[in-house]
Amino acid sequence: DPHPHFGIAAKKIKIIPNKVAVSGPANLVIEEIPTPLYLPFGLFPLKQGQRSGFKLPTYDMSDNLGFGLREGGYYFALGEHADLLTVADIYALGSYRVSLLSSYNYRYRFDGNLSFEYSTTKVGERYEVGSQNDKTFFLRWSHRINPNVMPGANFSANVNLGSSKFQRNNSYDINAYLQNTLSSNISYSKTWAGKPFNFSAALRHNQNTSTRLVQVTLPELNFSVNQIFPFQFRKEIIKPRWYEKIGASYQVSAINRIDFYDSSFSFSTLKWDDFQNGMKHSIPISANYNLLKYINTTFSINYNEYWYTKKAFKYYDFEQAKLDTNTTTGFFTARDFSFNTSASTRIYGIKLFKKGLIRGIRHVLTPSISFQYRPDFGRGVYSYYYNTFMDKNHSNRRMSYFDGALYGGPPDG
């Protein structure tokens, strides 16, 4: 304002235009009245818009960690599209936390947030009961892409993963402290304009911080073909022939997953056999016909095929008195199919009355009949099942070689 209501008055001031103003001893002036609030010196940024600078810490006092400074650091103005904030906590008894937080935004393209935190929490000495020295981390990533960037495709990410004890040791938010499940999802999907194809890929992570069980899926793939009529060769069809009514679709799914406890996981001991993986192919075929003008019939065949790298044989070990599992690795296949058909029609009837309030009754009967055929995949040429003892009393049970597999296996019976 031409006549400001308040300000800082100093006898010596040096100004660097559009950068900074530096002053010597100064005091606060309100309505032209000097106050006893003095500053030994002053640094006043004059740059407009985004700018780098220090973030002052706050004081903290903890019974377990001692005196500390929290969330002090430096803010980096990386440009109009991104920034970076580095902050740290440090305590007198040896605990500390370092955080990197970044936001980015390309207008009409994509935007997101990324943060990584690492902490060392030290409580007590090693020889003391109840002491702890935890090294934990936490990673968060959120990414969104504008649908107009890749027409027909989409990519998104929402990652929340870290050590099970991180929130318990570092968070002051009661909701984060009590949260015992973490999940992540990085996904990509693609559709082709004018074509019946669909594709999706995902990386997933689920974590229970109470049991410390972690489940990681890398990757999960899906490809599908919408229903097509493979025998329709003519471009313009007024009255289709019987084989031109046959429709079919296709879907294939593949998963590679590993389950582990974060307290015992190590990349140095990781082996391919630690992963669970499988692939499933599905081909449904169907056709609809009208018989004798009044009977609607449906025929369908469902075919599934399973590919696995493991199969299991469970048996009861009478010497150890426990149920044991013998796992064989390799390439194993299984398949199942079923045939279904149904027929239905409608019968209409009308009864009219010459007298009374009710002048007539109209009724509809919808009789239907269906038939399903599916062979026993546990016997004969299939033999995907076996009989085994389950306890010392020789209790017998029929089980599948693919029991517990990601996609299961052919149905029993």
Secondary structure by P-SEA (a helix, b strand, c coil): cccccbbbbbcbbbbcccccccccbbbbbcccccccccccbbbbbccccbbbbbbbbbbbbbccccccccbbbbbbccccccbbbbbbcccccccbbbbbbbbbbccccccbbbbbbbbbbbccccccccccccccbbbbbbbbbbccccccbbbbbbbbbcccccccccccccccccccccbbbbbbbbbbccccbbbbbbbbbbbcccccbbbbbcbbbbbbbccccccccccccccccccccccbbbbbbbbbbbbbbccccccccccccccccbbbbbbbbbbbbbccccbbbbbbbbbbbbbbcbbbbbbbcccccbbbbbbbbcbbbbbcbbbbbbbbbbbbbbbbbccccccbbbbbbbbbbbbbbbccccccccccbbbbbcccccbbbbbbccccccccccccc
